[in-house]
Amino acid sequence: MLQFLLSRLVKAVLVLGVVVILNFLLIHAAPGDPATVMAGEAGAADQAFVDQLRTQFGLDQPLYVQLGTYVGHIVQGDLGFSFRQQRPVADLLLERLPATVVLTLSAFVLALVGGVALGLLAALNVGKWADSAITVVALLSYATPIYWVGLMLVLVFSVNLGWLPAFGYETIGAGYSGVEKLADIGSHMFLPVVTLGLFYMAVYTRMMRASALEVASMDFVKTARAKGQTEWNIVTRHVLRNAILPILTVAGIQAGQLIGGSILVESVFAWPGLGRLTFDAVLQRDYQVLLGVFFVTSVLVIAFNILTDLLYVLIDPRVEITT
């Protein structure tokens, strides 16, 4: 296990280095820069003022010099300084990261648990009305755009029924603490979590149904049933543990993609997370913030992939960890 972790960490560092370089080159290949945007907003878009801003931001240096400076800062743990926000990028990310982590992890757990449960239920009732209903709902959830789902949930549960708050992370100025604060945050989380998790739940439902049907037809399941084991024991110990492995593989890959999907959700629900920060940084051409968000996202994706490999062994001891 220790050898596996050390090997994966070395590979993770190499992958992260390549990602850092590619992100830097791709962002700087896009048209426009922070100096042009800020000069235009200031109403002084003459070339002298733009050149002054580029010198201040270090954008007048050759690209390889800028890249070397940025990589050097990353190695030292410095994510840079946002001239647009006039704050260190690390402070901005630490301020927004908790809201995004709470949102994405809640949506991920909802999608994974709900998808596995619904997919298994559909497989156990194949050909019946429950199977048809789950399949139809899953297809509709998969085909419906995330932002449209969010807007409709706001319209129904916030505007028409008034059950849940439509926007924000918590009630501003309420002064809640303890259990009241948790309940307030939970009520604000409900709609964005359902919106973000519904699409991935549909994917896992379809995959779990197909995987469970495939495992249920294998010889070892038939043998267990012939030995007189209870149906609950067969489903939980044999079908579920073997059918869930492909879902974990896809879930481990898609866990990092939830950050990208949260950009739309956070924009719809005014959620103060990395998604909103990324959206604003793109419009403002805030290179340092964008690179910082991409770096943190890459670290999270790598961490989820390593965690997925470890979960394989916990769920199915027959799976061997190799370096």
QUILIN-V74111 format. One record per pair of residues at least 12 apart in sequence whose ideal C-beta (glycine too) atoms are under 10 Angstrom apart, sorted by the first residue. I is the first residue (numbers start at 1). GAP is how many residues later the second one is. D is the distance in Angstrom with one decimal. If there is no record, write none. Layout:
BEGIN
{{I GAP D} {I GAP D}}
END
This chain:
BEGIN
{{1 309 8.3} {1 312 8.2} {1 320 6.7} {3 318 8.7} {3 319 9.7} {3 320 5.9} {4 302 9.0} {4 305 7.6} {4 306 8.6} {4 309 9.4} {4 316 9.9} {4 317 4.6} {4 318 7.4} {4 319 5.5} {5 301 7.5} {5 304 9.6} {5 305 8.6} {5 316 9.2} {5 318 9.4} {6 317 8.3} {7 314 9.6} {7 315 9.0} {7 316 3.9} {8 294 8.4} {8 297 8.3} {8 298 5.2} {8 301 7.4} {8 302 9.6} {8 313 9.5} {8 315 7.8} {9 293 9.2} {9 297 8.1} {10 313 9.6} {11 291 8.8} {11 294 10.0} {11 295 9.5} {11 312 9.1} {12 286 9.3} {12 287 8.4} {12 289 9.8} {12 290 4.6} {12 291 8.2} {12 293 8.5} {12 294 7.2} {13 289 9.2} {15 283 7.9} {15 286 9.4} {15 287 6.6} {15 290 9.6} {16 58 9.0} {16 279 7.9} {16 282 5.9} {16 283 6.9} {16 285 9.8} {16 286 6.7} {17 54 8.0} {17 57 8.7} {17 58 9.3} {18 280 9.7} {19 275 7.5} {19 276 7.9} {19 278 9.3} {19 279 4.7} {19 280 9.4} {19 282 9.1} {19 283 8.9} {20 47 9.3} {20 50 7.8} {20 51 6.5} {20 54 5.9} {20 55 9.7} {20 271 7.8} {20 274 8.2} {20 275 6.4} {20 278 7.7} {21 46 6.9} {21 49 9.1} {21 50 7.2} {21 53 10.0} {22 272 9.3} {22 276 10.0} {23 47 9.7} {23 267 8.0} {23 268 5.9} {23 270 9.5} {23 271 4.5} {23 272 7.4} {23 274 9.6} {23 275 7.9} {24 39 8.8} {24 42 7.8} {24 43 5.5} {24 46 5.8} {24 47 7.9} {24 50 9.5} {24 263 8.5} {24 266 9.8} {24 267 6.3} {24 270 9.1} {24 271 10.0} {25 38 7.9} {25 42 7.4} {26 264 9.8} {26 268 9.1} {27 254 10.0} {27 255 9.6} {27 258 8.9} {27 260 5.7} {27 261 9.8} {27 263 5.7} {27 264 6.5} {27 267 8.1} {28 31 8.8} {28 35 6.3} {28 38 7.3} {28 39 8.4} {28 42 9.8} {28 259 7.2} {28 263 9.7} {29 34 9.4} {30 252 9.0} {30 255 8.0} {30 257 9.4} {30 260 9.6} {31 254 9.3} {32 252 9.9} {32 253 5.2} {33 17 9.0} {33 20 8.8} {33 21 7.2} {33 24 7.9} {33 26 5.7} {33 252 5.6} {33 254 7.4} {34 19 7.4} {34 20 8.7} {34 22 9.8} {34 23 5.9} {34 25 7.5} {34 48 9.1} {34 49 6.4} {34 50 6.3} {34 247 9.7} {34 250 7.0} {34 251 4.8} {34 252 6.1} {34 253 6.3} {34 254 8.6} {34 255 9.8} {35 14 8.6} {35 15 5.3} {35 16 8.1} {35 17 8.3} {35 18 3.6} {35 19 4.5} {35 20 8.8} {35 21 8.0} {35 22 6.0} {35 24 6.0} {35 25 9.2} {35 48 9.1} {35 250 8.5} {36 14 6.2} {36 17 8.3} {36 18 8.7} {36 23 9.6} {36 249 7.3} {37 16 9.5} {37 47 8.3} {37 246 8.2} {37 247 5.8} {37 248 4.9} {37 249 8.7} {38 12 8.9} {38 15 6.0} {38 18 9.9} {38 19 9.0} {38 45 7.9} {38 46 7.1} {38 246 8.1} {38 247 8.6} {38 248 9.7} {39 12 9.6} {39 13 8.9} {39 14 6.0} {39 15 9.4} {41 243 8.8} {53 30 8.4} {56 27 7.3} {57 24 9.5} {57 26 5.7} {57 27 9.8} {57 230 8.2} {57 231 9.0} {58 12 9.4} {58 25 9.7} {59 228 8.5} {66 221 9.2} {70 217 9.0} {70 218 8.5} {70 221 7.1} {73 16 9.8} {73 215 9.5} {73 218 9.9} {74 217 8.6} {74 218 9.6} {74 221 7.0} {77 13 8.2} {78 12 7.6} {79 12 9.3} {79 13 8.9} {79 14 6.9} {79 209 7.2} {79 210 8.9} {79 212 7.5} {79 213 4.3} {79 214 9.5} {79 216 6.7} {79 217 8.4} {80 206 10.0} {80 207 8.2} {80 208 3.8} {80 209 8.2} {80 211 6.9} {80 212 6.6} {80 215 9.8} {81 207 6.3} {81 208 9.8} {82 195 9.9} {82 199 8.2} {82 202 9.2} {82 204 5.7} {82 205 9.0} {82 206 5.2} {82 207 5.1} {82 208 9.8} {82 210 8.3} {83 203 7.9} {83 204 9.3} {83 205 7.6} {83 206 9.9} {84 196 8.8} {84 197 7.8} {84 200 5.2} {84 201 8.3} {84 202 4.5} {84 203 9.3} {84 204 8.4} {84 205 7.3} {85 192 9.3} {85 195 9.2} {85 196 9.0} {85 199 8.9} {85 201 7.3} {85 203 9.2} {85 204 7.2} {87 202 9.5} {88 200 9.1} {88 204 9.4} {89 188 9.9} {89 192 9.7} {89 197 8.9} {89 198 9.9} {89 199 5.1} {89 200 5.7} {89 201 9.4} {89 202 7.8} {89 203 4.0} {89 204 8.6} {89 206 9.1} {89 207 9.7} {90 202 7.2} {90 206 9.6} {92 182 9.3} {92 185 6.5} {92 189 9.2} {92 194 9.5} {92 196 9.3} {92 197 6.3} {92 200 7.4} {92 201 9.1} {93 181 7.1} {93 184 7.8} {93 196 8.2} {93 199 5.5} {93 200 7.0} {93 202 8.8} {93 203 5.8} {94 202 9.7} {95 177 8.4} {95 178 9.8} {95 179 9.9} {95 182 8.8} {96 170 9.4} {96 175 9.6} {96 176 6.3} {96 177 5.3} {96 178 5.1} {96 179 8.7} {96 180 7.5} {96 181 5.0} {96 182 9.3} {96 193 10.0} {96 197 8.9} {96 200 9.8} {97 176 7.6} {97 177 6.3} {97 180 9.4} {97 196 9.6} {97 199 7.0} {97 203 9.6} {98 71 9.5} {98 174 9.6} {98 175 8.3} {98 176 10.0} {99 70 5.6} {99 71 9.7} {99 86 9.4} {99 90 9.5} {99 163 9.6} {99 167 8.2} {99 172 6.2} {99 173 5.3} {99 174 4.1} {99 175 8.0} {99 176 9.2} {99 177 9.0} {99 178 9.9} {100 158 9.1} {100 159 6.8} {100 162 6.0} {100 163 9.8} {100 166 7.5} {100 171 8.0} {100 172 8.9} {100 173 3.5} {100 174 4.3} {100 175 6.5} {100 176 9.0} {100 177 8.7} {100 178 9.7} {100 193 9.6} {100 196 9.2} {100 197 9.6} {100 200 9.6} {101 158 9.4} {101 172 8.3} {101 173 8.8} {101 199 8.5} {102 67 8.8} {102 83 7.8} {102 84 9.9} {102 87 6.9} {102 91 8.9} {102 169 9.6} {102 171 8.4} {103 66 9.1} {103 86 6.8} {103 89 5.9} {103 90 6.4} {103 92 9.9} {103 93 6.7} {103 94 9.6} {103 155 8.4} {103 156 9.6} {103 159 6.0} {103 162 7.3} {103 163 7.4} {103 166 9.0} {103 168 6.2} {103 170 6.1} {103 171 9.5} {103 172 8.4} {104 89 9.1} {104 92 7.2} {104 93 9.3} {104 151 7.9} {104 152 9.2} {104 153 9.6} {104 154 4.3} {104 155 6.2} {104 157 8.3} {104 158 5.7} {104 161 9.3} {104 169 8.4} {104 170 9.1} {104 171 9.2} {104 196 8.6} {105 88 9.4} {105 150 8.9} {105 153 8.5} {106 80 9.3} {106 83 6.3} {106 84 9.3} {106 86 8.9} {106 87 4.6} {106 88 9.5} {106 90 8.5} {106 91 7.5} {107 82 9.3} {107 85 7.8} {107 86 4.9} {107 87 8.0} {107 88 8.1} {107 89 3.9} {107 90 3.7} {107 91 8.6} {107 92 9.3} {107 93 7.3} {107 94 8.9} {107 151 6.1} {107 154 8.3} {107 155 7.9} {107 158 8.2} {108 85 9.5} {108 88 8.7} {108 89 7.1} {108 92 7.4} {108 93 10.0} {108 143 7.5} {108 146 8.4} {108 147 5.8} {108 150 5.8} {108 196 9.0} {109 84 9.1} {109 88 8.1} {110 83 6.1} {110 84 7.3} {110 86 8.5} {110 87 4.0} {110 88 8.5} {110 90 8.6} {110 91 6.7} {111 82 9.5} {111 83 10.0} {111 85 8.1} {111 86 4.1} {111 87 7.6} {111 88 7.8} {111 89 3.7} {111 90 4.2} {111 91 8.5} {111 92 7.9} {111 93 6.0} {111 94 9.2} {111 140 7.9} {111 143 8.6} {111 144 9.7} {111 147 8.5} {112 85 8.7} {112 88 7.8} {112 89 8.0} {112 92 6.1} {112 96 9.7} {112 132 9.4} {112 135 7.4} {112 136 8.4} {112 138 10.0} {112 139 5.5} {112 142 9.7} {112 143 9.0} {113 84 9.6} {113 88 8.8} {113 91 9.1} {114 80 9.9} {114 83 7.3} {114 84 8.9} {114 86 9.3} {114 87 4.7} {114 88 9.5} {114 90 7.7} {114 91 7.6} {115 23 8.4} {115 82 9.0} {115 85 7.1} {115 86 4.6} {115 87 7.4} {115 88 6.9} {115 89 2.5} {115 90 4.6} {115 91 8.3} {115 92 7.6} {115 93 6.0} {115 94 9.5} {115 132 7.1} {115 135 10.0} {115 136 8.5} {116 85 9.4} {116 88 6.3} {116 89 8.1} {116 91 9.2} {116 92 5.2} {116 95 9.7} {116 96 9.2} {116 124 7.8} {116 127 8.6} {116 128 6.2} {116 131 6.3} {116 132 9.5} {116 135 9.4} {117 17 10.0} {117 84 9.6} {117 87 9.6} {117 88 8.6} {117 91 8.4} {118 12 9.5} {118 15 9.8} {118 16 5.2} {118 17 9.6} {118 19 8.3} {118 20 7.2} {118 83 7.4} {118 84 9.0} {118 86 8.3} {118 87 4.5} {118 88 9.5} {118 90 7.5} {118 91 8.1} {119 15 7.8} {119 16 9.9} {119 19 8.3} {119 82 9.5} {119 83 10.0} {119 84 9.9} {119 85 6.5} {119 86 4.4} {119 87 6.9} {119 88 6.7} {119 89 2.5} {119 90 4.3} {119 91 8.0} {119 92 7.6} {119 93 6.4} {119 94 9.5} {119 124 8.3} {119 125 9.4} {119 128 7.8} {120 85 9.2} {120 88 5.9} {120 89 7.7} {120 91 9.3} {120 92 5.4} {120 115 7.3} {120 116 9.6} {120 119 7.6} {120 120 6.4} {120 123 7.5} {120 124 8.8} {121 13 6.6} {121 84 9.1} {121 87 9.3} {121 88 8.7} {121 91 9.4} {122 12 4.3} {122 13 6.4} {122 16 8.3} {122 83 7.0} {122 84 8.8} {122 86 8.0} {122 87 4.5} {122 88 9.6} {122 90 8.2} {122 91 8.9} {123 85 7.2} {123 86 4.9} {123 87 8.1} {123 88 8.2} {123 89 3.6} {123 90 5.0} {123 91 9.2} {123 92 8.9} {123 93 6.7} {123 112 9.3} {123 116 7.9} {123 117 9.9} {123 120 7.9} {124 85 9.6} {124 88 7.6} {124 89 9.5} {124 92 8.5} {124 107 8.8} {124 111 6.9} {124 115 8.6} {126 83 8.0} {126 86 9.1} {126 87 6.4} {126 90 8.9} {131 78 7.8} {134 68 9.9} {134 71 6.5} {134 72 9.4} {134 75 7.6} {135 67 9.9} {135 70 8.2} {135 71 7.7} {135 74 7.5} {137 61 9.6} {137 64 9.6} {137 65 7.8} {137 68 8.3} {138 60 9.7} {138 63 7.8} {138 64 4.3} {138 65 8.2} {138 66 9.1} {138 67 4.4} {138 68 5.5} {138 71 8.3} {139 63 7.2} {139 66 9.6} {139 67 8.0} {140 58 9.7} {140 62 8.0} {141 56 9.7} {141 57 4.9} {141 58 6.3} {141 59 9.3} {141 60 6.7} {141 61 3.8} {141 62 9.0} {141 64 8.4} {142 56 9.0} {142 57 6.4} {142 58 9.3} {142 59 9.2} {142 60 4.0} {142 61 6.5} {142 63 8.9} {142 64 7.5} {143 56 9.5} {143 59 8.5} {144 54 8.1} {144 55 7.9} {144 58 9.0} {145 54 9.0} {145 119 8.5} {146 49 6.2} {146 50 7.0} {146 52 7.9} {146 53 5.8} {146 115 6.3} {146 116 9.6} {146 117 9.9} {146 118 5.4} {146 119 6.4} {146 122 8.3} {147 48 8.4} {147 117 5.0} {147 118 7.8} {147 120 7.9} {147 121 5.6} {148 47 9.5} {148 120 9.5} {149 42 9.6} {149 45 8.2} {149 46 5.2} {149 47 9.2} {149 49 6.1} {149 50 7.9} {149 116 9.3} {149 119 9.2} {150 16 9.8} {150 41 7.1} {150 42 7.1} {150 44 8.9} {150 45 4.2} {150 46 8.4} {150 48 9.6} {150 114 7.6} {150 115 6.0} {150 116 10.0} {150 117 9.1} {150 118 4.1} {150 119 6.5} {151 15 9.9} {151 44 9.1} {151 117 6.4} {151 118 9.8} {152 43 9.2} {153 13 8.9} {153 37 8.9} {153 38 4.9} {153 39 8.8} {153 41 6.6} {153 42 6.1} {153 45 9.3} {153 115 9.2} {153 116 9.2} {154 12 4.7} {154 13 8.0} {154 37 6.5} {154 38 9.7} {154 41 9.1} {154 114 7.4} {154 115 7.5} {156 35 9.6} {157 33 8.1} {157 34 6.4} {157 37 9.4} {158 33 7.3} {158 111 9.8} {163 24 8.7} {163 27 9.1} {163 28 9.8} {164 22 10.0} {164 23 5.7} {164 24 7.8} {164 25 9.5} {164 26 5.6} {164 27 5.8} {164 30 10.0} {165 19 8.5} {165 22 6.0} {165 23 5.2} {165 24 9.7} {165 25 8.8} {165 26 8.1} {165 104 9.2} {166 22 9.0} {166 25 7.3} {166 102 9.3} {166 103 7.2} {166 104 8.4} {167 21 8.1} {167 24 9.3} {167 25 9.5} {167 101 8.6} {167 102 5.6} {167 103 4.1} {167 104 8.1} {168 16 10.0} {168 17 9.8} {168 20 5.8} {168 101 7.6} {168 102 5.6} {168 103 7.5} {168 104 7.7} {169 15 9.3} {169 16 6.7} {169 19 5.8} {169 20 8.2} {169 23 9.6} {169 97 9.8} {169 100 9.1} {169 101 8.4} {169 102 6.3} {169 103 5.3} {169 104 8.2} {170 12 9.8} {170 14 5.2} {170 15 5.2} {170 16 9.8} {170 17 9.0} {170 18 5.9} {170 19 9.5} {170 102 9.6} {171 13 5.4} {171 14 9.1} {171 16 8.7} {171 17 7.7} {188 81 8.1} {188 82 9.8} {188 83 8.3} {189 80 9.3} {189 82 8.8} {191 74 9.2} {191 77 9.0} {191 78 6.4} {191 80 9.9} {192 70 8.2} {192 73 5.1} {192 74 7.3} {192 76 7.7} {192 77 4.5} {192 78 9.6} {192 79 5.6} {192 81 9.4} {192 83 10.0} {193 72 8.8} {193 76 9.8} {194 71 9.9} {195 66 9.3} {195 67 9.8} {195 69 8.8} {195 70 5.4} {195 73 7.3} {195 74 7.6} {196 62 6.6} {196 65 5.8} {196 66 6.2} {196 68 8.6} {196 69 4.7} {196 70 9.1} {196 73 9.5} {196 75 9.7} {196 79 9.8} {197 61 8.5} {197 64 9.6} {197 68 9.7} {199 55 9.8} {199 59 9.8} {199 62 7.3} {200 50 9.2} {200 51 7.9} {200 54 6.2} {200 55 9.2} {200 57 8.5} {200 58 7.3} {200 61 8.1} {203 44 9.0} {203 47 7.2} {203 48 9.0} {203 51 7.6} {204 40 9.6} {204 42 10.0} {204 43 5.5} {204 44 9.8} {204 46 7.4} {204 47 6.8} {204 50 9.0} {205 42 9.6} {207 36 9.1} {207 37 9.7} {207 39 6.4} {207 40 5.4} {207 42 9.6} {207 43 6.5} {207 44 9.3} {208 32 9.1} {208 35 6.5} {208 36 7.2} {208 38 8.6} {208 39 5.5} {209 34 9.2} {210 33 8.9} {210 36 8.8} {211 28 9.1} {211 29 9.8} {211 31 8.2} {211 32 4.1} {211 33 7.5} {211 34 8.0} {211 35 5.3} {211 36 6.7} {212 23 8.6} {212 27 5.7} {212 28 7.5} {212 30 8.9} {212 31 4.3} {212 32 8.7} {212 35 9.8} {213 26 9.3} {213 30 8.5} {214 25 9.8} {214 28 9.1} {214 29 7.4} {214 32 9.3} {215 23 7.4} {215 24 5.2} {215 25 8.6} {215 26 9.0} {215 27 4.7} {215 28 4.5} {215 29 9.5} {215 30 9.5} {215 31 9.9} {216 18 8.6} {216 19 8.6} {216 22 8.6} {216 23 5.4} {216 26 9.6} {216 27 8.1} {218 20 8.7} {218 21 9.1} {218 24 8.0} {220 14 10.0} {220 18 6.6} {220 22 8.6} {221 13 6.3} {221 14 9.3} {221 17 5.3} {221 18 6.3} {221 21 8.6} {222 12 9.7} {223 15 9.4} {224 13 8.0} {224 14 5.5} {224 15 9.4} {225 13 9.1} {240 75 9.2} {241 74 5.8} {241 75 6.0} {241 76 9.9} {241 77 9.9} {242 73 9.1} {242 74 7.0} {242 76 9.5} {244 67 9.5} {244 71 6.5} {244 72 8.7} {245 66 9.2} {245 67 6.7} {245 70 6.8} {245 71 6.2} {245 74 7.6} {248 59 9.8} {248 60 5.8} {248 61 9.4} {248 63 5.8} {248 64 6.9} {248 67 7.2} {248 68 9.7} {249 56 9.7} {249 59 6.8} {249 60 9.6} {249 62 10.0} {249 63 8.5} {250 58 9.5} {251 53 8.5} {251 57 7.2} {251 60 9.3} {252 49 9.1} {252 52 5.4} {252 53 5.4} {252 54 8.8} {252 55 7.1} {252 56 2.9} {252 57 7.9} {252 59 7.9} {252 60 9.4} {253 48 8.2} {253 51 8.0} {253 52 7.2} {253 55 8.0} {254 47 9.7} {254 50 8.9} {255 45 7.7} {255 46 7.3} {255 48 9.0} {255 49 4.0} {255 50 8.4} {255 52 8.4} {255 53 8.0} {256 41 6.4} {256 42 8.0} {256 43 9.4} {256 44 5.6} {256 45 3.1} {256 46 8.2} {256 47 8.8} {256 48 5.7} {256 49 8.1} {257 40 9.4} {257 44 8.2} {257 47 9.9} {258 17 10.0} {258 39 9.9} {258 42 9.2} {258 43 10.0} {258 46 9.4} {259 14 9.0} {259 15 6.5} {259 16 7.3} {259 19 8.6} {259 34 8.3} {259 35 9.8} {259 37 8.5} {259 38 4.9} {259 39 9.9} {259 41 6.7} {259 42 8.2} {260 15 8.2} {260 18 8.8} {260 37 7.8} {261 14 8.4} {262 12 7.2} {262 13 4.2} {262 14 9.0} {262 16 9.1} {263 12 3.8} {263 13 7.7} {263 14 9.4} {263 15 5.7} {263 16 5.7} {263 19 9.2} {263 30 9.8} {264 15 8.9} {266 12 8.8} {266 13 7.7} {267 12 5.8} {267 13 9.7} {274 15 9.7} {274 18 9.4} {274 19 5.6} {274 22 7.3} {274 23 7.7} {274 26 9.9} {275 18 9.1} {277 12 6.5} {277 13 9.3} {277 15 9.1} {277 16 6.6} {278 12 6.8} {278 14 9.7} {278 15 5.0} {278 16 8.6} {278 19 8.9} {281 12 7.0} {309 12 6.7} {309 13 9.6}}
END
